[in-house]
Amino acid sequence: MPELSIISASVDSPEWAELLVKSVRKFTSVEHEIIIIDNGSLPVNLKWLETQEDVNLIKLSTNIGHGGAMDLGTALATFDHICFLDIDAHVQRKDWDSDLFSLYLSNPLTRLIGVVGPEQKPLHPPLFFYKKSFVSENNIYFKYVPRLSTDTAQKAYWDILNLGFKVERLEKGPHIYTCDKHHDEIWLGNPPQATMAHAWYGTRFCENNPQRKKLALDGYKLEDHLKRKTRFFQESLVLEILSSS
């Protein structure tokens, strides 16, 4: 039976963390562990996570970044197969885990599964699937490297290709959530199905930390973000996930 280490990085995102953890519990069939690297959240934003017995919460005093947290989580993982999920992403259906394993094993050259990124980035960070042994043995890391990468895991993408292996990039498909277009839904499986939802601005406004809170981003106002966030958390599937144990 496959085993899977599911890792995420969080900072001051309690509601997104709860949605992610509960979606993993609800829809994951394989034996798994959940590791969350917290990049220096306020104590009040960690209360729910601290009570979850199935979550290995690693509390850091400083923010080591998304990619740095990926590297740390990878080093701490118990199982060889790893799925790293953004904290503002969540699983939408059962069999997502078996579909990831099937895709990874369908081509003997595949060493990383990611998501298609914008034009300037070959990968988008909401989901990565890889083997701890491979990245460790080949000194591949995910932290941001100035001049060598544009975002998390970009250098890893090129390093894997340069070694002669393949990176599988998942496509973004039609939305099953109707509340808001400020999110991606990643499709996977045969036939492809909505599998993972990711909010574009889920954590970037830092509204749960008064010292880090932003009033606007990319011409998008905090008040509009909060309205869309409220609608997002009223989607029927999201409510179903949150009502589960």
C-alpha positions in Angstrom: 0.0 0.0 0.0 1.5 3.4 -0.9 2.4 5.8 1.9 2.4 9.6 1.6 3.8 12.6 3.5 1.5 15.6 2.9 3.3 18.8 3.7 2.3 22.5 3.8 3.7 25.8 4.8 1.5 28.3 6.8 1.7 31.7 8.2 -1.3 33.3 10.0 -3.8 31.3 7.9 -5.9 29.4 10.4 -9.1 29.1 8.3 -7.2 27.9 5.3 -5.2 25.4 7.4 -8.3 23.9 8.8 -9.9 23.5 5.3 -6.7 21.9 4.0 -6.3 19.5 6.9 -9.9 18.5 6.9 -10.0 17.9 3.1 -6.9 15.7 3.4 -8.6 13.7 6.1 -11.9 13.4 4.2 -10.5 12.4 0.8 -7.1 10.6 1.4 -7.2 6.8 1.3 -3.5 5.9 1.5 -1.6 5.8 4.7 -0.3 9.3 5.3 1.1 11.9 7.7 0.4 15.7 7.7 3.3 18.1 8.4 2.7 21.8 8.6 5.7 24.1 8.7 4.6 27.4 10.4 6.6 30.4 9.3 6.2 32.5 12.5 2.4 32.9 12.9 0.9 34.8 15.8 0.0 32.3 18.6 -3.7 33.0 18.2 -3.6 31.8 14.6 -2.1 28.4 15.7 -4.7 27.4 18.3 -6.7 25.0 16.1 -3.6 23.4 14.6 -2.1 22.9 18.0 -5.0 20.7 19.0 -4.9 18.3 16.0 -3.2 15.1 17.0 -2.7 13.9 13.4 -0.8 17.1 12.4 3.0 17.4 13.0 3.1 21.2 13.5 6.6 22.6 13.3 6.6 26.1 14.7 9.4 28.4 13.5 10.2 31.8 15.0 11.0 33.4 11.6 9.7 33.1 8.1 12.0 30.9 6.0 9.8 31.2 2.9 7.6 28.8 0.9 10.5 27.0 -0.7 12.6 26.8 2.5 9.6 25.3 4.2 9.3 22.7 1.4 12.9 21.7 2.0 12.5 21.5 5.7 9.3 19.5 5.4 11.0 17.1 3.0 13.8 16.5 5.4 11.3 15.7 8.2 9.1 13.5 6.1 8.6 9.9 7.2 7.6 8.5 3.9 9.4 8.6 0.5 6.5 9.9 -1.6 5.7 13.5 -0.8 2.9 15.8 -1.8 3.4 19.5 -0.9 0.2 21.5 -1.0 -0.2 25.3 -0.5 -2.0 26.1 2.7 -4.7 28.0 0.7 -5.4 24.9 -1.4 -7.6 22.0 -0.6 -8.5 18.6 -2.0 -11.9 18.3 -3.7 -12.6 14.6 -4.1 -11.6 11.1 -3.2 -9.1 9.1 -5.3 -7.0 12.2 -5.7 -4.1 10.4 -4.0 -4.3 7.2 -6.1 -4.6 9.4 -9.3 -1.3 11.2 -8.3 0.5 7.9 -7.8 -0.9 6.5 -11.1 0.3 9.6 -13.0 3.7 9.5 -11.4 4.2 5.9 -12.2 2.8 6.1 -15.7 6.2 7.4 -17.1 9.4 5.9 -15.7 11.2 9.2 -16.3 8.8 11.4 -14.3 10.4 12.8 -11.1 8.1 15.7 -10.3 4.4 16.6 -10.7 3.5 20.2 -10.6 1.0 22.7 -12.0 1.2 24.7 -15.2 2.3 28.2 -14.3 2.1 31.7 -15.9 4.2 32.3 -19.0 7.2 33.5 -17.0 7.1 30.5 -14.7 7.2 26.8 -15.8 5.5 25.8 -12.5 2.8 27.2 -10.2 3.2 26.2 -6.5 -0.2 24.9 -5.2 0.8 21.2 -5.6 4.1 19.3 -5.9 4.5 15.5 -5.9 7.9 13.9 -5.7 10.1 11.4 -3.9 12.3 12.4 -1.0 15.0 9.9 -2.0 15.3 11.4 -5.5 15.6 15.0 -4.4 18.0 14.1 -1.6 20.3 12.0 -3.7 20.5 14.6 -6.5 20.8 17.7 -4.2 17.6 19.2 -5.5 16.0 21.9 -3.4 12.9 24.1 -3.6 13.9 27.4 -2.0 13.9 30.6 -4.0 17.3 31.3 -5.5 17.9 34.8 -6.9 18.8 34.9 -10.6 18.3 31.1 -10.9 14.6 30.9 -10.3 11.5 33.2 -10.5 9.6 31.5 -7.7 9.4 28.4 -5.5 10.7 25.2 -7.2 11.7 26.8 -10.5 15.3 25.8 -10.1 14.2 22.3 -9.2 12.3 22.2 -12.4 15.3 22.9 -14.6 17.6 20.7 -12.5 15.3 17.7 -13.0 15.1 18.3 -16.8 18.9 18.7 -17.0 19.3 15.3 -15.3 17.3 13.9 -18.2 14.1 13.3 -16.3 10.5 14.6 -16.8 8.3 17.1 -15.0 4.6 16.5 -15.4 2.5 19.7 -15.3 -1.2 19.5 -14.3 -3.6 21.7 -16.1 -6.1 24.1 -14.6 -9.7 23.3 -15.7 -13.2 24.7 -15.4 -14.4 25.8 -12.0 -16.9 23.8 -10.1 -17.0 26.5 -7.5 -19.2 29.4 -8.7 -18.5 31.9 -6.0 -15.4 33.6 -7.4 -13.0 33.5 -10.3 -10.0 34.4 -8.1 -8.9 30.8 -7.7 -7.6 27.9 -9.8 -9.1 24.4 -9.9 -6.6 21.8 -10.9 -7.8 18.8 -12.9 -6.4 15.3 -12.6 -7.4 11.7 -13.4 -8.7 9.7 -16.3 -11.0 11.3 -17.3 -9.8 14.5 -15.7 -11.8 15.8 -12.7 -11.6 18.8 -10.5 -9.2 17.7 -7.8 -7.6 20.6 -6.1 -8.7 24.2 -5.5 -6.3 27.0 -4.8 -7.2 30.6 -3.9 -5.0 33.2 -5.7 -5.0 35.7 -2.8 -5.9 33.3 0.0 -2.9 34.2 2.3 -1.3 37.2 0.6 -3.4 39.9 2.4 -2.3 38.7 5.8 -5.6 39.9 7.2 -5.1 37.7 10.4 -2.0 39.6 11.5 -2.5 43.4 12.1 1.2 44.0 11.7 1.4 42.4 8.3 -2.0 43.2 6.9 -2.1 44.7 3.4 -4.9 47.0 2.2 -4.4 46.4 -1.5 -2.6 44.0 -3.8 -2.3 44.2 -7.6 -5.1 46.8 -7.6 -7.3 44.4 -5.6 -8.6 45.8 -2.3 -8.7 44.0 1.0 -12.4 44.6 1.4 -13.1 42.9 -1.9 -10.8 40.1 -1.0 -12.7 39.5 2.3 -16.1 39.5 0.5 -14.9 36.9 -2.0 -13.3 34.9 0.8 -16.6 34.8 2.6 -18.4 33.6 -0.5 -15.7 31.0 -1.1 -16.2 29.5 2.4 -19.9 29.3 1.7 -19.5 26.9 -1.2 -21.4 23.6 -0.5 -18.3 21.4 -0.8 -16.2 23.7 1.4 -19.0 23.6 4.0 -19.2 19.8 3.7 -15.4 19.5 4.3 -15.4 21.9 7.2 -18.2 20.0 8.9 -16.3 16.8 8.8 -14.1 15.7 11.7 
